[in-house]
Amino acid sequence: MKVDPIVSAYAESLFRVATAEGVADRVEEELHDLERLYQTSYELKEFINNPTVKAEGKKNALTELMGDKLSRVTLNHMNLLVDQDRGRMFPKVAEEYYRLSSAVRAKVSAEVITAVPISDGALEQLGVQLKKLTRKDVYLRTRVDESIIGGVVVKVGDKVLDGSVRSKLAQMRKQMAG
């Protein structure tokens, strides 16, 4: 998968600074939290992507909302994205950061998609199984998507393990029609 060079440049610069400052793990966790907030809050996404809102207003709001929860490195990088009107690129920059982080360390990031929120126990068991499969520590990000109906979809890098009811039904439809 070809990564946009602009996205790559932002992610690489963030990763270099975070590594140099010794906060690469913390920045990764903060990016996961920010990404979850960005994906679940329509208002936040619209606010960040709204071209009529000045960069200063966006940065002030970000500092007020998240300033005490983010490291200086993450907050400065988010401010840079906002200053350069690239806030909408944040999810892709975060994904590229995870990829860079995984390549350097024995750690991978996995997205777990379920129709309903997954329990901590089930998430922990899934993490153990994924660690066995990947032979790396696994950082799990969760997302709820009711359209999968049930089951679970796990994305690790460019691999997708689809155990959703939606995909099973699609397979059955295909077999019955074929």
C-alpha positions as CSV (number, residue, x, y, z in Angstrom):
1,M,0.0,0.0,0.0
2,K,1.4,3.3,-1.1
3,V,1.4,6.0,1.6
4,D,0.9,9.7,0.7
5,P,4.4,11.3,1.0
6,I,2.9,14.2,3.1
7,V,1.3,11.7,5.5
8,S,4.6,9.8,5.7
9,A,6.6,13.0,6.4
10,Y,4.3,14.0,9.3
11,A,4.4,10.5,10.8
12,E,8.1,10.2,10.4
13,S,8.8,13.5,12.0
14,L,6.5,12.7,14.9
15,F,8.1,9.3,15.3
16,R,11.7,10.8,15.3
17,V,10.8,13.4,17.8
18,A,8.9,11.0,20.1
19,T,11.8,8.5,19.9
20,A,14.4,11.2,20.6
21,E,12.4,12.4,23.6
22,G,11.9,8.9,24.9
23,V,8.1,9.1,24.7
24,A,7.3,6.9,21.6
25,D,5.1,4.5,23.5
26,R,3.2,7.3,25.2
27,V,2.7,9.2,21.9
28,E,1.3,6.0,20.4
29,E,-1.2,5.6,23.2
30,E,-2.2,9.2,22.9
31,L,-2.7,8.9,19.2
32,H,-4.9,5.9,19.8
33,D,-7.0,7.9,22.2
34,L,-7.1,10.9,19.9
35,E,-8.0,8.8,16.9
36,R,-10.9,7.1,18.9
37,L,-12.2,10.5,19.9
38,Y,-11.8,11.9,16.3
39,Q,-13.7,8.8,14.9
40,T,-16.5,8.9,17.5
41,S,-17.1,12.6,17.7
42,Y,-18.7,14.0,14.6
43,E,-18.6,17.5,16.1
44,L,-14.9,17.3,16.8
45,K,-14.2,16.0,13.3
46,E,-16.3,18.8,11.7
47,F,-14.6,21.4,13.9
48,I,-11.1,20.3,13.0
49,N,-12.0,20.0,9.3
50,N,-13.9,23.3,9.1
51,P,-12.0,25.8,6.9
52,T,-13.9,28.8,8.3
53,V,-12.5,28.2,11.8
54,K,-9.1,29.8,12.3
55,A,-6.1,27.7,13.2
56,E,-5.7,29.6,16.5
57,G,-9.3,28.7,17.5
58,K,-8.7,25.1,16.7
59,K,-5.4,25.0,18.6
60,N,-6.9,26.7,21.6
61,A,-9.8,24.3,21.7
62,L,-7.5,21.3,21.3
63,T,-5.3,22.6,24.2
64,E,-8.3,23.2,26.4
65,L,-9.9,19.8,25.6
66,M,-6.8,17.6,25.6
67,G,-3.8,19.7,26.8
68,D,-3.5,18.0,30.2
69,K,-3.9,14.5,28.7
70,L,-1.3,14.8,25.9
71,S,2.4,15.0,26.0
72,R,4.1,18.1,24.7
73,V,5.3,16.2,21.6
74,T,1.8,15.0,20.6
75,L,0.1,18.4,21.3
76,N,2.8,20.2,19.3
77,H,2.4,17.8,16.4
78,M,-1.4,18.2,16.4
79,N,-0.9,22.0,16.5
80,L,1.4,21.7,13.5
81,L,-1.2,19.7,11.5
82,V,-3.8,22.4,12.4
83,D,-1.5,25.3,11.5
84,Q,-0.9,23.7,8.1
85,D,-4.6,23.0,7.5
86,R,-3.9,19.2,7.5
87,G,-6.1,18.2,10.5
88,R,-8.2,15.9,8.2
89,M,-5.0,13.9,7.6
90,F,-4.7,13.0,11.3
91,P,-6.1,9.4,11.1
92,K,-3.7,8.5,8.3
93,V,-0.7,10.1,10.1
94,A,-1.6,8.1,13.2
95,E,-1.8,4.9,11.1
96,E,1.6,5.6,9.5
97,Y,3.0,6.3,13.0
98,Y,1.7,2.9,14.2
99,R,3.3,1.2,11.1
100,L,6.7,2.9,11.8
101,S,6.5,2.0,15.4
102,S,5.7,-1.6,14.7
103,A,8.6,-1.8,12.2
104,V,11.1,-0.6,14.7
105,R,9.8,-2.4,17.8
106,A,8.4,-5.9,18.3
107,K,5.0,-4.5,18.7
108,V,2.0,-4.3,16.3
109,S,-1.2,-2.4,16.4
110,A,-4.5,-4.2,15.7
111,E,-7.9,-2.8,15.2
112,V,-10.8,-4.9,16.6
113,I,-14.2,-4.1,15.2
114,T,-17.3,-5.5,16.9
115,A,-21.0,-4.9,16.5
116,V,-21.3,-4.2,20.3
117,P,-18.6,-3.1,22.8
118,I,-16.3,-6.0,23.6
119,S,-15.7,-6.9,27.2
120,D,-12.2,-6.4,28.7
121,G,-11.9,-10.1,29.3
122,A,-12.6,-11.0,25.7
123,L,-10.3,-8.3,24.5
124,E,-7.5,-9.6,26.7
125,Q,-8.0,-13.2,25.4
126,L,-8.0,-11.9,21.8
127,G,-4.8,-10.0,22.6
128,V,-3.1,-13.2,23.8
129,Q,-4.2,-15.1,20.7
130,L,-2.9,-12.3,18.4
131,K,0.4,-12.2,20.3
132,K,0.8,-15.9,19.6
133,L,0.0,-15.4,15.9
134,T,2.2,-12.4,15.3
135,R,4.9,-13.2,17.8
136,K,4.9,-9.6,18.8
137,D,3.3,-7.5,21.6
138,V,-0.1,-6.3,20.3
139,Y,-1.7,-3.0,21.1
140,L,-5.5,-3.4,20.5
141,R,-7.7,-0.5,19.4
142,T,-11.4,-1.1,19.5
143,R,-14.2,0.2,17.3
144,V,-17.9,-0.5,17.3
145,D,-19.6,-0.9,13.9
146,E,-23.1,-2.2,14.1
147,S,-23.2,-3.0,10.4
148,I,-21.1,-6.2,10.9
149,I,-24.2,-7.5,12.8
150,G,-22.1,-9.8,15.1
151,G,-18.8,-11.5,15.4
152,V,-15.5,-9.7,15.1
153,V,-13.2,-8.2,12.4
154,V,-9.5,-7.8,13.3
155,K,-7.1,-5.8,11.2
156,V,-3.4,-6.2,11.8
157,G,-1.3,-4.3,9.3
158,D,-2.6,-5.2,5.8
159,K,-4.1,-8.5,7.1
160,V,-7.8,-8.8,7.8
161,L,-9.4,-11.6,9.8
162,D,-13.1,-11.3,9.1
163,G,-15.3,-13.4,11.5
164,S,-18.3,-11.1,11.1
165,V,-21.9,-12.3,10.7
166,R,-22.1,-9.9,7.7
167,S,-19.3,-11.6,5.8
168,K,-20.7,-15.1,6.7
169,L,-24.1,-14.1,5.3
170,A,-22.4,-12.7,2.2
171,Q,-20.6,-16.0,1.7
172,M,-23.8,-18.0,2.1
173,R,-25.6,-15.7,-0.4
174,K,-22.8,-16.2,-2.9
175,Q,-22.8,-20.0,-2.5
176,M,-26.6,-20.2,-2.9
177,A,-26.5,-18.0,-6.0
178,G,-23.6,-19.8,-7.5
